[in-house]
Amino acid sequence: MNTLTSRRRSVGLAAGALWLIVISFVFIIWSLVAIGTPMSKNILIGMLILLCILIAICVIVLRAALVLPQDIEQRSKEEQKIGRRFAFIVGAEVLAFAVVNTFAGITRNFELMPSLNLIIVGIHFFPLAKIFRVQRYFYTGLFFCAIPAATLLAIPKQFAIGQTLAWYIIPSLGCGLVASLTAVEGLREAWQTISKIRDTL
């Protein structure tokens, strides 16, 4: 992989990590607020501090990637193809959200929404792993499918954690943690690549 390709990959990994961290902490923070116990409120403070630290790291890595030498040529046909595939995957994901949420609303099974939506997110990671050549996205997808499915199958519907049903809390916390770890690993890979490029300049 040449320097310019490595730069583009590093920018993509850092930007993807920033998105994953923000989304994952939305899940985590919402879950802790929904639980509503004194312990969850204490953990929430720590999570907010950690969120700020991780966002700062994302910005540092992204800025470092952006100042690397960049290609002045137009995107290759392969990169354009990746862009079209990504748009198709996101479009299919949004359509699946609409179908699943409509079904849950019509049948009045609103408690199914978190798990079913997270499973859809998990499924969308499988093609992303291939088109972006990021193997860990495959495992991220597996966990995003397994955690909600296991919750629905193994935990009684009315079981509560704090003030909220476990069917809302466990998938959100579990997948939020998985997404955060995926993002951290992406930042690590991006920084290693940036360091190697700097050593060759």
Secondary structure, DSSP 4 states (H G I P E B T S, - for coil): --HHHHHHHHHHHHHHHHHHHHHHHHHHHHHHHHH--HHHHHHHHHHHHHHHHHHHHHHHHHHHHHTS----SPPPHHHHHHHHHHHHHHHHHHHHHHHHHHHHHHTT-GGGHHHHHHHHHHHHHHHHHHHTT-THHHHHHHHHHHHHHHHHHHS-TT-EETTEEHHHHHHHHHHHHHHHHHHHHHHHHHHHHHHHHHHH-
